[in-house]
Amino acid sequence: EQRPASIRGWERRFWQGSHDHRGTPEAPGRVVTLVEKPNAVCKGMAFRVSPKVFEHLDVREKNGYLRLSITLTFDDGSHADGLVYIATEDNEAFLGHAPDADIARQIASASGPSGPNADYLLRLAESLRAMGADCPHTFAIESHLRDELS
């Protein structure tokens, strides 16, 4: 089961390095994490997962991510307890802020065992648009990436 949901007080940022999925240790890619920002609303997809799936996710998200309990708000106004993975600034793979064009350049050149980093960004942007989510950070980097790839 999956449903569009939003969380308050967090925003999506391409600040986490990926040396195990979308890049390599020599050339890490960039993937999203959630960073706290008062009054922000971050829209995404919520999934109901089994404990077995969490075992897989905990391995997949091992590169600096922590699980955080959070309140999800669904489009109909109802709420549920949920879990998100966040990367904190103190993990080795955290890359932090950079200009959007620099992030796009890094994404354009990175690839890892899960495929090109560009595919990750382009699919995320497509999914966000399909659910009507507004994510200026992601869309700005996507625009720069398309310039890089053309």
NUFIPA-592616 format. One line per field, with one value per residue (C-alpha): residue number from 1; residue in one letter; chain; x, y, z. Coordinates in steps of 0.05 Angstrom, whole numbers. Example, Ala and Ser with C-alpha at 12.3 -4.5 7.8 and 13.67 -1.06 7.14 Angstrom:
k = (1;2)
r = (A;S)
c = (A;A)
px = (246;273)
py = (-90;-21)
pz = (156;143)
//
This chain:
k = (1;2;3;4;5;6;7;8;9;10;11;12;13;14;15;16;17;18;19;20;21;22;23;24;25;26;27;28;29;30;31;32;33;34;35;36;37;38;39;40;41;42;43;44;45;46;47;48;49;50;51;52;53;54;55;56;57;58;59;60;61;62;63;64;65;66;67;68;69;70;71;72;73;74;75;76;77;78;79;80;81;82;83;84;85;86;87;88;89;90;91;92;93;94;95;96;97;98;99;100;101;102;103;104;105;106;107;108;109;110;111;112;113;114;115;116;117;118;119;120;121;122;123;124;125;126;127;128;129;130;131;132;133;134;135;136;137;138;139;140;141;142;143;144;145;146;147;148;149;150)
r = (E;Q;R;P;A;S;I;R;G;W;E;R;R;F;W;Q;G;S;H;D;H;R;G;T;P;E;A;P;G;R;V;V;T;L;V;E;K;P;N;A;V;C;K;G;M;A;F;R;V;S;P;K;V;F;E;H;L;D;V;R;E;K;N;G;Y;L;R;L;S;I;T;L;T;F;D;D;G;S;H;A;D;G;L;V;Y;I;A;T;E;D;N;E;A;F;L;G;H;A;P;D;A;D;I;A;R;Q;I;A;S;A;S;G;P;S;G;P;N;A;D;Y;L;L;R;L;A;E;S;L;R;A;M;G;A;D;C;P;H;T;F;A;I;E;S;H;L;R;D;E;L;S)
c = (A;A;A;A;A;A;A;A;A;A;A;A;A;A;A;A;A;A;A;A;A;A;A;A;A;A;A;A;A;A;A;A;A;A;A;A;A;A;A;A;A;A;A;A;A;A;A;A;A;A;A;A;A;A;A;A;A;A;A;A;A;A;A;A;A;A;A;A;A;A;A;A;A;A;A;A;A;A;A;A;A;A;A;A;A;A;A;A;A;A;A;A;A;A;A;A;A;A;A;A;A;A;A;A;A;A;A;A;A;A;A;A;A;A;A;A;A;A;A;A;A;A;A;A;A;A;A;A;A;A;A;A;A;A;A;A;A;A;A;A;A;A;A;A;A;A;A;A;A;A)
px = (0;25;-5;18;36;71;113;120;185;229;253;286;359;412;463;479;535;525;588;551;490;493;568;634;682;725;667;606;538;488;421;367;360;312;336;298;267;212;146;170;125;156;110;126;100;86;91;65;123;133;188;224;224;252;310;325;316;362;417;403;403;465;507;497;421;383;310;266;194;150;77;52;-6;-46;-82;-150;-124;-115;-51;-8;57;112;186;234;309;351;424;455;513;559;560;620;578;544;565;521;502;532;508;454;496;554;507;480;550;568;504;516;584;567;546;546;519;447;458;472;460;424;370;357;346;305;258;250;232;182;150;145;111;63;38;36;92;129;204;243;310;300;271;328;381;342;344;419;427;389;437;496;470;453)
py = (0;70;139;210;243;304;319;387;420;384;395;351;366;333;336;263;228;160;118;52;60;122;133;103;119;156;193;195;212;255;231;265;271;310;371;409;476;509;516;474;420;362;319;248;178;137;62;9;-40;-105;-118;-159;-100;-56;-105;-93;-17;-14;-47;-3;61;43;97;149;147;142;124;179;172;227;246;237;279;249;288;275;309;245;230;169;154;140;130;167;159;221;234;277;324;282;221;210;211;278;328;387;449;467;510;476;476;442;389;377;370;319;280;281;248;198;126;66;-4;21;59;130;184;225;171;177;252;250;195;233;297;260;226;292;326;267;276;352;364;430;419;479;450;385;419;471;416;377;438;445;370;373;429;386;326;365)
pz = (0;-17;-9;-21;45;72;133;167;188;137;66;15;-3;-46;9;22;-14;-45;-54;-51;-97;-142;-141;-118;-62;-113;-145;-98;-125;-89;-62;-21;53;96;133;186;165;206;169;110;81;44;1;-19;-20;43;39;87;95;132;183;129;82;138;144;70;77;137;95;34;76;115;84;140;147;213;222;251;276;246;236;165;138;81;27;61;125;165;201;217;252;202;195;150;138;148;140;194;184;227;181;136;72;86;33;53;14;-53;-110;-151;-214;-177;-149;-220;-247;-194;-207;-283;-275;-220;-229;-183;-173;-174;-239;-261;-209;-263;-269;-195;-199;-263;-236;-170;-206;-250;-190;-152;-211;-219;-148;-153;-104;-105;-94;-121;-99;-137;-198;-201;-199;-251;-297;-289;-300;-366;-387;-368;-407;-470)
//
